[in-house]
């Protein structure tokens, strides 16, 4: 069996899909080489470096929205298998099923334009009618010539109308970028249909979906729908009776559905730190202001939680407080306008000691992948993040959690600074913010996922801080300058309506 090249994007969903595919390859003894890529330019470079050694390429969360044949110029015996959640998919990739195989769920609504609306067979070049007729030609020949001219004119007009309609259809199809089903879920669905799905694969699919939700890549309705699909698989893989539950080994793995709090890393942090550094609660309470800090104290007082308890590690809190904590927080949150503080999710138990929510894994893995503390190549960070998804590497996962806490603190402090110093500027239909070199923690945002989290956090916080309702529909651009590295990162976000009570 020929060796396969895996080209994997640098995001958590792609890593989870990669883990599932690696497990499937291991089952069938398929040899492969793994290459991480960030953006289509790195994809092109990686392909050019390896095209002579490989004929089969698997692209995960990259390549679907560019014309692969145009950009990569592959040989006719080269084949691409593309599993990419980004939409829209390039129409050439859709209709070229000889070299490009798209991995998508059958129930995904791709809204692909009809083939005849965007592709047209090349018409044969019409023969010139020769020299213009003179008065000596028979009237019948002159009539046929005039009919041919009219026919050519009509065909050209029809072509112009078709071209205009084609441009309109493609514009409507390509004008917005969005995300479809998680690539990890697509890979798990493939494993399930092959009867090779495992509990580990199911967990990676859950983490992939949660990454989309944490990054605001999908709607709440899409998230809840996919949660329901995965919940059935969780019940199938983790159904045990009481006797089996009591006889579990200390290193077993169990996945459970939970209706938990929308607080980042709170089970591995203090409740106070989590409330202060979670985007949803910080923006809703406006914690960058003195009034916001007072509202936080009132929120804690309404729950009846002593400050000493909420400021210590969650695991060290009194059991009497933790037993009803979720209900207490939800009841008080409703009074303070935070009606979506509880969310459907999953947790995983490794033996009797280690428990993680799916969002914990997302934050930890992303932080490991974009770790800037050590000067090491991006490939090394990618491999560490990939390894942290295995239950045998809990030490790396805990290190990722600590990095994630540092990242969330930096985001919260940067957002507070930008709002308090009026760095968010309204430029017509856009909101603009620039982080100059020398800004505290600016180096942390030199990676795409971190910069994206900061931008979305800043946008939501700005919407909550302003009285100008027009900002609810404005696009946001965040620019970060790194003069020492001689480069700049610019991120653009488009939002429809964000509400803050």
WOUR-V910896 format. One record per residue. N is the residue number from 1. PHI is phi in radians with two decimals (NA if undefined). PSI is psi in whole degrees, -180 to 180 (none if undefined). NEAR is the number of other ideal C-beta (glycine too) atoms within 8 Angstrom. Layout:
[[N,PHI,PSI,NEAR] [N,PHI,PSI,NEAR]]
This chain:
[[1,NA,131,4] [2,-1.16,152,6] [3,-1.29,147,9] [4,-1.99,143,13] [5,-1.80,124,14] [6,-1.71,121,12] [7,-1.91,111,14] [8,-2.08,130,16] [9,-1.23,161,10] [10,-1.62,69,12] [11,-2.52,161,11] [12,-1.14,-40,15] [13,-1.04,-43,15] [14,-1.13,-40,14] [15,-1.08,-42,15] [16,-1.15,-43,18] [17,-1.09,-39,19] [18,-1.10,-42,13] [19,-1.07,-42,14] [20,-1.13,-45,15] [21,-1.16,-38,12] [22,-1.04,-42,10] [23,-1.12,-40,13] [24,-1.17,-41,14] [25,-1.08,-38,12] [26,-1.13,-37,8] [27,-1.10,-38,7] [28,-1.78,9,6] [29,1.00,44,7] [30,-1.59,127,9] [31,-1.48,143,7] [32,-2.63,162,11] [33,-2.16,135,9] [34,-1.87,129,8] [35,-2.31,117,10] [36,-1.35,144,10] [37,-2.36,149,12] [38,-2.24,100,8] [39,1.63,164,7] [40,-1.25,-23,9] [41,-1.21,-42,6] [42,-1.17,-34,9] [43,-1.07,-45,14] [44,-1.12,-42,10] [45,-1.10,-45,8] [46,-1.10,-39,12] [47,-1.14,-44,12] [48,-1.10,-34,8] [49,-1.27,-29,6] [50,-2.04,1,11] [51,-1.14,-24,11] [52,-1.39,-21,3] [53,-1.68,-18,6] [54,-2.25,148,11] [55,-2.02,-15,6] [56,-2.11,125,11] [57,-2.18,131,12] [58,-1.93,122,14] [59,-1.90,122,14] [60,-1.99,118,15] [61,0.99,34,14] [62,-2.72,148,14] [63,1.67,-19,13] [64,-1.24,-33,13] [65,-1.70,15,10] [66,-2.18,156,9] [67,-1.33,98,8] [68,-1.07,-41,14] [69,-1.18,-35,11] [70,-1.29,-43,8] [71,-1.33,-44,9] [72,-1.62,-22,11] [73,0.88,56,5] [74,-1.36,163,11] [75,-1.25,165,5] [76,-1.21,-22,5] [77,-1.67,18,5] [78,-1.78,136,11] [79,-2.22,141,10] [80,-2.07,134,13] [81,-2.01,113,10] [82,-1.94,121,14] [83,-2.11,99,12] [84,-2.40,127,13] [85,-1.45,-11,13] [86,-1.32,139,9] [87,-2.22,154,11] [88,-1.43,156,11] [89,-1.41,137,12] [90,-1.02,133,11] [91,-1.14,-29,11] [92,-1.15,-40,10] [93,-1.12,-34,14] [94,-1.18,-46,10] [95,-1.65,-3,8] [96,-1.73,84,9] [97,-1.61,9,5] [98,-1.43,-46,4] [99,-1.86,-20,9] [100,-2.06,121,12] [101,-1.98,117,8] [102,-1.60,131,9] [103,-1.75,103,9] [104,-2.40,157,9] [105,-1.29,142,8] [106,-1.04,-29,4] [107,-1.56,3,4] [108,-1.27,129,8] [109,-1.57,100,4] [110,-1.55,-16,10] [111,0.96,41,6] [112,-1.24,131,8] [113,-1.10,152,10] [114,-1.12,147,6] [115,-1.00,-47,7] [116,-1.17,-18,6] [117,-1.42,-20,8] [118,-2.19,-13,10] [119,-2.19,143,6] [120,-2.51,133,5] [121,-1.11,142,4] [122,-1.15,126,4] [123,-1.35,144,6] [124,-1.18,143,4] [125,-1.16,125,4] [126,-1.31,144,6] [127,-1.30,143,4] [128,-1.19,141,4] [129,-1.33,1,6] [130,1.58,-164,3] [131,-1.19,152,3] [132,-1.06,141,3] [133,-1.22,149,7] [134,-1.85,179,5] [135,-1.19,-16,3] [136,-1.42,-11,3] [137,-1.23,148,8] [138,-1.06,151,5] [139,-1.12,-33,6] [140,-1.13,-42,6] [141,-1.17,-40,9] [142,-1.06,-39,10] [143,-1.16,-41,8] [144,-1.13,-38,8] [145,-1.10,-45,10] [146,-1.12,-38,8] [147,-1.13,-39,8] [148,-1.13,-40,9] [149,-1.10,-44,9] [150,-1.08,-42,8] [151,-1.12,-43,8] [152,-1.11,-41,9] [153,-1.09,-42,8] [154,-1.13,-41,8] [155,-1.13,-40,9] [156,-1.14,-39,8] [157,-1.14,-44,8] [158,-1.07,-38,8] [159,-1.13,-44,8] [160,-1.10,-41,8] [161,-1.11,-43,8] [162,-1.12,-42,9] [163,-1.10,-43,8] [164,-1.11,-42,8] [165,-1.14,-38,9] [166,-1.09,-46,10] [167,-1.08,-39,8] [168,-1.15,-43,8] [169,-1.13,-46,11] [170,-1.16,-37,11] [171,-1.10,-46,8] [172,-1.09,-35,7] [173,-1.32,-36,11] [174,-1.82,-2,7] [175,-1.24,-26,5] [176,-2.08,141,6] [177,-1.76,138,6] [178,-2.63,-178,7] [179,-2.16,143,8] [180,-1.72,-153,9] [181,-1.05,139,10] [182,-0.91,138,15] [183,-1.11,-33,16] [184,-1.13,-39,15] [185,-1.17,-40,15] [186,-1.06,-44,15] [187,-1.16,-40,17] [188,-1.15,-39,15] [189,-1.06,-38,9] [190,-1.12,-45,10] [191,-1.10,-39,14] [192,-1.12,-43,10] [193,-1.18,-24,6] [194,-1.55,2,8] [195,1.04,36,5] [196,-2.16,16,9] [197,-1.32,140,11] [198,-2.18,167,9] [199,-1.10,-37,9] [200,-1.08,-43,10] [201,-1.08,-40,14] [202,-1.09,-41,15] [203,-1.12,-40,12] [204,-1.13,-37,15] [205,-1.11,-40,17] [206,-1.11,-44,13] [207,-1.13,-39,16] [208,-1.06,-44,16] [209,-1.12,-43,17] [210,-1.11,-34,14] [211,-1.06,-42,16] [212,-1.07,-39,14] [213,-1.23,-45,11] [214,-1.07,-38,9] [215,-1.50,5,11] [216,1.01,36,6] [217,-1.51,-18,9] [218,-2.28,163,9] [219,-1.35,162,5] [220,-1.08,-37,5] [221,-1.13,-43,6] [222,-1.11,-41,8] [223,-1.07,-48,13] [224,-1.12,-39,9] [225,-1.09,-47,8] [226,-1.22,-32,13] [227,-1.04,-43,12] [228,-1.08,-40,8] [229,-1.14,-45,9] [230,-1.20,-30,14] [231,-1.08,-36,9] [232,-1.15,-39,8] [233,-1.20,-37,13] [234,-1.08,-43,14] [235,-1.09,-38,8] [236,-1.22,-40,7] [237,-1.49,-22,11] [238,-2.11,24,10] [239,-1.46,116,5] [240,-2.42,147,7] [241,-1.49,178,5] [242,-1.14,-38,5] [243,-1.13,-42,6] [244,-1.14,-38,8] [245,-1.09,-40,8] [246,-1.30,-20,6] [247,-1.75,12,5] [248,-1.13,143,10] [249,-1.31,165,5] [250,-1.25,-20,6] [251,-1.89,22,6] [252,-1.30,170,9] [253,-2.22,131,11] [254,-2.44,132,9] [255,-1.87,138,14] [256,-2.39,143,10] [257,-1.38,138,8] [258,-2.44,153,9] [259,-1.94,85,8] [260,-1.90,-179,10] [261,-1.41,146,10] [262,-1.55,55,10] [263,-2.14,126,11] [264,-1.19,122,12] [265,1.01,23,14] [266,-1.12,-28,12] [267,-1.33,-12,10] [268,-2.05,14,8] [269,-2.42,-168,12] [270,-1.65,153,11] [271,-1.08,-36,15] [272,-1.12,-48,10] [273,-1.09,-39,11] [274,-1.14,-43,14] [275,-1.07,-39,14] [276,-1.29,-29,11] [277,-1.96,7,12] [278,-1.55,132,12] [279,-0.99,-46,11] [280,-1.08,-49,11] [281,-1.30,-39,14] [282,-1.12,-43,17] [283,-1.22,-40,13] [284,-1.16,-40,12] [285,-1.55,-8,12] [286,0.98,56,13] [287,-1.23,-7,12] [288,-1.33,-9,11] [289,-1.93,161,9] [290,-1.10,-41,5] [291,-1.09,-36,7] [292,-1.16,-39,11] [293,-1.12,-36,9] [294,-1.14,-40,8] [295,-1.12,-35,11] [296,-1.13,-43,12] [297,-1.10,-40,8] [298,-1.14,-38,9] [299,-1.09,-45,13] [300,-1.16,-39,11] [301,-1.15,-38,7] [302,-1.09,-32,9] [303,-1.40,-16,10] [304,1.33,29,5] [305,-1.72,122,10] [306,-1.11,143,5] [307,-1.07,-33,8] [308,-1.09,-38,6] [309,-1.24,-44,11] [310,-1.31,-17,13] [311,-1.63,-5,9] [312,-1.70,169,8] [313,-0.99,144,7] [314,-1.00,-40,12] [315,-1.13,-21,5] [316,-1.65,-3,5] [317,-1.18,155,13] [318,-1.05,137,6] [319,-1.07,-33,6] [320,-1.11,-31,5] [321,-1.41,-37,10] [322,-1.27,-25,9] [323,-1.06,-43,6] [324,-1.96,20,7] [325,-1.06,-45,10] [326,-1.09,-44,10] [327,-1.16,-39,7] [328,-1.10,-45,11] [329,-1.16,-42,11] [330,-1.11,-41,11] [331,-1.11,-45,9] [332,-1.25,-34,11] [333,-1.08,-37,11] [334,-1.07,-35,9] [335,-1.20,-27,7] [336,-1.78,18,12] [337,1.40,10,7] [338,-1.81,82,11] [339,-1.51,-6,6] [340,-2.06,38,7] [341,-1.41,-14,13] [342,-1.95,144,9] [343,-2.49,150,9] [344,-1.31,132,8] [345,-2.75,-172,13] [346,-2.31,153,15] [347,-2.18,159,12] [348,-2.23,140,13] [349,-2.02,126,12] [350,-1.84,101,12] [351,1.18,-141,10] [352,-1.81,-10,4] [353,-1.83,-45,5] [354,-1.69,124,7] [355,-2.32,133,8] [356,-2.36,143,11] [357,-1.46,157,11] [358,-1.03,-38,14] [359,-1.16,-31,12] [360,-1.04,-44,12] [361,-1.14,-39,15] [362,-1.07,-50,13] [363,-1.08,-44,16] [364,-1.16,-45,15] [365,-1.15,-43,15] [366,-1.10,-39,15] [367,-1.18,-38,14] [368,-1.14,-40,15] [369,-1.17,-30,15] [370,-1.96,25,11] [371,-1.14,128,10] [372,-1.98,6,8] [373,-1.17,-36,4] [374,-1.91,137,5] [375,-1.39,91,2] [376,-2.42,156,5] [377,-1.08,155,5] [378,-1.06,-29,8] [379,-1.09,-39,7] [380,-1.13,-43,8] [381,-1.13,-38,13] [382,-1.07,-46,13] [383,-1.16,-39,8] [384,-1.10,-43,12] [385,-1.11,-41,15] [386,-1.12,-42,10] [387,-1.15,-32,9] [388,-1.15,-16,13] [389,-1.37,-12,13] [390,-1.52,140,7] [391,-1.21,-11,7] [392,-1.45,-3,4] [393,-2.10,50,10] [394,-1.15,-27,9] [395,-1.10,-43,6] [396,-1.15,-37,11] [397,-1.13,-43,12] [398,-1.13,-36,9] [399,-1.12,-39,9] [400,-1.09,-37,15] [401,-1.10,-40,14] [402,-1.16,-40,8] [403,-1.12,-38,13] [404,-1.14,-39,14] [405,-1.06,-44,13] [406,-1.09,-41,10] [407,-1.14,-44,13] [408,-1.14,-39,13] [409,-1.08,-44,10] [410,-1.10,-40,12] [411,-1.10,-46,14] [412,-1.09,-43,13] [413,-1.18,-39,10] [414,-1.18,-42,15] [415,-1.08,-46,14] [416,-1.05,-42,10] [417,-1.13,-43,11] [418,-1.11,-40,12] [419,-1.31,-43,14] [420,-1.20,-28,8] [421,-1.78,12,6] [422,0.97,44,6] [423,-1.41,-15,9] [424,-1.48,115,11] [425,-1.95,136,8] [426,-1.52,120,10] [427,-2.10,86,7] [428,1.09,-121,4] [429,-1.45,7,5] [430,-2.11,155,10] [431,-1.90,135,14] [432,-2.28,137,12] [433,-2.51,137,13] [434,-2.18,126,9] [435,-1.73,112,12] [436,-1.45,159,7] [437,-1.08,135,8] [438,1.84,-15,4] [439,-1.11,134,9] [440,-0.95,135,7] [441,1.14,15,9] [442,-1.10,-28,13] [443,-1.16,-27,7] [444,-1.10,-24,11] [445,-1.74,24,14] [446,-1.53,8,12] [447,-2.06,148,10] [448,-1.09,-43,10] [449,-1.16,-44,13] [450,-1.09,-43,14] [451,-1.14,-37,14] [452,-1.18,-42,10] [453,-1.06,-45,11] [454,-1.05,-44,13] [455,-1.10,-45,12] [456,-1.22,-37,12] [457,-1.10,-45,14] [458,-1.13,-41,16] [459,-1.10,-48,13] [460,-1.12,-40,13] [461,-1.18,-40,15] [462,-1.13,-41,13] [463,-1.05,-40,13] [464,-1.25,-24,10] [465,-1.58,-17,9] [466,-1.78,152,7] [467,-1.67,-6,3] [468,-1.44,106,6] [469,-1.22,-16,5] [470,-1.14,-24,6] [471,-1.19,-13,11] [472,-1.14,-26,10] [473,-1.99,12,7] [474,-1.52,152,11] [475,-1.40,151,10] [476,-2.09,133,16] [477,-2.12,129,12] [478,-2.09,120,15] [479,-1.94,138,12] [480,-2.25,124,13] [481,-1.79,130,9] [482,-2.17,87,13] [483,-1.14,-34,6] [484,-1.13,-36,5] [485,-1.57,0,6] [486,0.97,46,5] [487,-2.72,165,5] [488,-2.37,145,7] [489,-1.92,129,11] [490,-2.18,126,8] [491,-2.13,132,11] [492,-2.02,134,7] [493,-2.13,142,11] [494,-2.05,132,7] [495,-2.23,152,11] [496,-1.63,-86,5] [497,-2.21,124,6] [498,-1.97,130,9] [499,-1.96,146,6] [500,-2.50,121,8] [501,-1.65,none,4]]
